[in-house]
Amino acid sequence: MQQAFLEINGVKTNVLTYGKWVEESFKPSEPKDIVLVIPGNPGLTGFYKMFMHTLNEKTGFPVWCVAHAGHEIPKKNPLFSIQRLKGNEGLFGLRGQVEHKLDFIKKYVPEGARLHLVGHSIGSYMILELLKEELVREKVVDVKLLFPTFEYMAETANGKFLNFVKPFIWLIVFLSWIYTLLPSILSNFLMYIYMEINSIPKMHFRVLVQLVEPSILQKVFFLAYEELEFVKERNASLIKENCNKIKFLYGHKDGWAPPAYRDSLKKDIPEANTEMSQFDHTFVLKQSREVGSIVADWIVAN
């Protein structure tokens, strides 16, 4: 595993890899297969470590994950400061995140690479947007969209709840600031209590502490509300054009991508390759190995 902050679309961004690092060249005898994971929201790479490890272990391919712009902050390095949200909304909003991933592909995915794209949640929407670009399409071998949110997010159960709490987001961010001021022994204790109540594995402790950083939370919520505003009607023509490359994984109890959305997709595009599962939308918390094994099998089959 390797990780470093690289400048992507003008934002210092954490990139996590298993297998070959993004700046390593391929030997002539090596296949140029790369698995690129586009995360959901929050877009912190730490949530995807076990998932990526499983993909790398079972495919043998390099697996890369790019954090969303502004969702991770390098610690104690004044040279690597992240821009504030105010005045930089274009970098951290939905369109900015798509441009961010496109810039990464332009800079680091080599010519002749066979690119396997894996999108989780809003990462699926971003991948569909990336497929509009010829330079991306010509590299892509296959696309796996996991618990995809690319249509009518505001009308889902979770979307309605998020809109309900919108007036209180300032309070959540304020409380996160208070949390960062607490002595570490107390803040760590509170986080462990939260994780115990929600049965979250201890391996996610550090990434959850990262998430409760006010400047990160601001950007996470900003992106979330842009998702609710702009993710409306699905791009059916784009899906049809790329249907031979795309596989969709849905969950039976998903508050963001409900089974009804899968049924509607199949009705409108019968050739869409979809699969239902018992896994959670937030599979990266507790089911990374199981979902990773399934996705790895799909990738190898290509």
N, C-alpha and C positions, 0 to 999 in steps of 0.2 A: 504494500500500500504506500502510495506517495500522495502528498498534497502540497499545494503552494498557492499563493495569491498572485494571479496574473491580471494584467490590464485587459479588459474585454469591454468594448464599446464605451471606453472612457471611465470604467468603474473597476477598481481593484476587486477581484472576484476569486473566491476559493474554488479550486478545481481538485477533485479527488480521483485517483486512479488505482485500479488493481491491474497488475500486468504492466505493460509498456507505458511509460510516462508520455505525456502529450508531445514533448519535444524530442523524443527518441525516434530515430529513423528505423524503418523496417529493413531487414536483410533481404537480398534478392530472392532467397529461397522461402521466405516467410509469406504466409497468406496475409493480405492487408485487411483482415476483418477487424472492425472496431464496433463495440457496443457503446452507444452514447445514451445515457439516462438523463431525461429532462424531468426534474422533480415537480411535485405538486406545490401547494402553498400551505405552510411555510416551506421555502426552498432551501433548507439547510442540508448540506451533503451528509452530515453525521447521521441523519435518520436512515440513510440508504446504505450504510457500510455493510451490514450483513447480507442485504439483497445483492449488492454488487459483488461481494466476495463469493456468493453462491453462483452468480452468473459466470464469473471468471473461472471458478473451480470447475464448473460443469461444461463450459464451452471451450475453454482454453484461449479465448480471445481477450485482448485488452478491454477493460470496462472503465469508461470515463463518466464522471458526473460533474456538471457545472452548477454551482449554487446560483440562485436567482440574484440579480444585481441588488446589492444593499442588504441581503439577508444574512450575511456573515461579515464580521468585522475583525480584522487582524488586531490582536492584543498587543498593547505597549509598543507600538511602532508608529511614531508620528509621520513617517514617510508614507505610510499606507493608510491614511485616513480615508473614510468613506464620506461622500458628499451628503449634506443634509437633504431631507426630503423637500423642504420648501425651496422653490426655485429650480428644482431638478426633477419635477414630477414626470417629465418625459423620459427620463432614464429608468424610473422605477415602476412605471405603470405597465399595463398589459402589452401595449405595442412596443414599449421600450424593452421589455423582457424578450420579446420575439427577436427584435433587432440584436439584442445582446447574444442570443444563441446563434444567430446567423453569423455574427462577427467571429464567434468562437470557431464555427465550422470553417469559415474562410481562412482563419489563421492557423488552425491546428490539425484539421483533417486532411491528410496528404492526397495528392493526385492518385487516382487508381484505387483508392480505398473502397472496401465494401462496407458500407455503413448500415448498422442495425440500430434503428431508433426505438427507444423504449420511453414512453411517456406515462406519467402517473398524474391522474386528476387534471388540473389545468395545464400540466405539461403536455397532455394529449392535444389540447387546443393549440398550444404553441407549435407542436409538431405539424399539425395540419396547416398552420400558417406558413411554416417553413417549406412545406411541400409545394407551395406556390412558386418557389424559386427553382429555376432550372438547375443551377449549380448544386443544389441540395438533391433534387430528384435524381440526377445522374449518378450520384454516389450511393443512394439508398437501395439496399437489397430488400429489406423488410421493415415493417413498423408494427410494434406491439403497444396498444393503447390500453392501459390498466385503469379501470374504474373512471372512464373518461368523462370529463366535464367540458363539452363543446356545444351545449345547447341549453337555453332557458334555465340558467342556474338560479335566477331570482325566484323561479316558480317552484323550486324543490323545497322540501321540509327544512333543510339546513339553510338554504338561501333566505327563506322567510324569517327564520330565527335570527340570522345575521343582520338582516334589515331591522328587526325589532330592537336589537341591542345597539344599533348604530349611535343613538344619542349618548350612550354610556362609554363609548370607546375611549374618550378622553380620560375617564376615571380609571379604566383598565391600564392605560399607559402611565397614568400618574402613580397607581399602585405598584406598577413594575419599577418605577423610579425609586419609590420607597424601599422596595425589596432590595435593590442594588446598594442601598445605604446601610442595610443591616449588617451586623458582624457575620462573617462567613459561617461561623458555627451555627448561628440561628437560621440564616438563609438556606444553608444546606439541609438543616433539619426539616424546615418547612417543605423543601422540595422533595425530600425523601418521603415525607408524610403524604404529599400529593401523589407521588408515584405509587406508594403502597395502596392508597385508596383506589387508584385506577388500575392497579395491577400492571404497571408499566415496568418492564425489565430494567435493572440497574444500569445496563450498558448505555441507556439513553440519558443518563444523568447530566453529563457535560453538555450535550446538545440542547437539553431543555433549559439549562442555566444560560446558555448562549441566547436562546430565544427570548428569555425574559429581560432583554436589554431594550430600554425604551426606544432607542433609535431604530432598532430592528423591528420591534412590534409596530411602530408607526408605518414602516414600509410594507410589512405583512398585511396590515389592515387596509392600507391604501390600495394595494394590488387586489385584495379580496373584493373591495367595493367596486373597483373597475371591472372585475369579472362579472359581478352582478349586473352592472350597467351595460356592458358591451357584449357579453356572451348570450346571444339570443338564438335566432334560427340557425340550425346546423347548415354547414356548407355541403349540401347533398351532391352537387356536381363535382366538387373536389374529391369527396369520398369515392364517388363512382369512378372517377378517372384513375384513382390509385387503389381501387378495391382489391386488386390482385396481390398487393403488398401488405395490406393492413389486416391485423387480427385484433379484435376487441374482447376484453375481459370485463364482465360486469359482476356485481354482487347482488344476492337476493335481498339484502337489507341495507341498501346504500341510500343515505339521505342526500347525496349530491348527484348521483347518477342512478336513479331508481330503475327497477326492472321495466317499468312502463316505457322508459326512454329506449331501452334495448328493443322492446317489442315494436315500438314505432319505427326504429331504424330498420329492423328486419322487414317490416311491412312496406316501407318506402323503397328499401334497397335489398331485395331478397338475397342477392349474391353476397351481402356483407357477411364476413366470417366472424361470428360472435360466439362467445362461450359464457355460460353462467357459472357462478361459484358460490361457495359459502364463506368466502374470505371477506374481511372488512375493508372499507374504503381506506382506512389508515393501517393497511397491512404491514407497513414498515415498522410499526411498533412491536408487533408480536408474531407476525406470520411471514417474515422476510424469507426464511429458508424454503418454506412451502411454495410461496409464489415464485421465488427465484428459480426453483427447480422446474416448475411448469414452464416459465418463460424461457429458460435455457433450452429445454427440449424443443420448444417451438423454433428457437433461433437455429439450433443445430439442424433441424429438419429442412432448413432453407439452404 
